Amino acid sequence: MPRPLGELEDAVMTRVWRWNRPVTVREVLEDLRQERPIAYTTVMTVLDNLHRKGWVRREAEGRAYRYTAVSTRAAYSAALMNEAWAASDNRAAALVAFFGMMSEEEREDLRDAIRVVRLDRPDEGPEAAER
C-alpha cells in the first residue's frame, strides 16, 4: 500500500496525472511557480524521489528526463481508501460513517460505481442470486 504523498509530491503528481503525458522538470516547475516560488532543483529532487518510490517512470531525453505516471490518481485514491478501511476494527461501521459523510451527489457517484462493478461481474449481485 502506498503511503500518502506529501504536499509537494502531491502537487507534482497532480500535474503529471492531469497532463497524462511525459513531462519534464521544467514544465512542472513553470506550472508550480504560478502558485509558489520554488527552485528547479527542488522539483527535480521531488520527481527523482517519486521515481525511486515507483510513482513515475522516466526516460532520458538528452541530458534530462521525461516522467510519466505509473498509475492513475483514481488508483492512488482507491488504495488510500482501502488502507483506511482495512485499518478499521468494524468495517461495516466505517462504511456507514463514510457514506453518512457523503453528499447526495457523491452517493450517486457511488451508486454509479456499484453499477459499473456489477456490469463487470454479471455472476455477482442480486441478479445472479435470482438465477
Buried (B, 14 or more C-beta within 10 A) or exposed (E): EEEEBEEBBEBBBBBBBEBEEBBBBEBBBEBBEEEEEBEEEBBBEBBBBBBEEEBBBBEEEEEEBBBBBBBEBEEBEEBBEEEEEEEEEEEEEBEEEBEEEEEEEEEEEEEEEEEEEBEEEEEEBEEEEEE
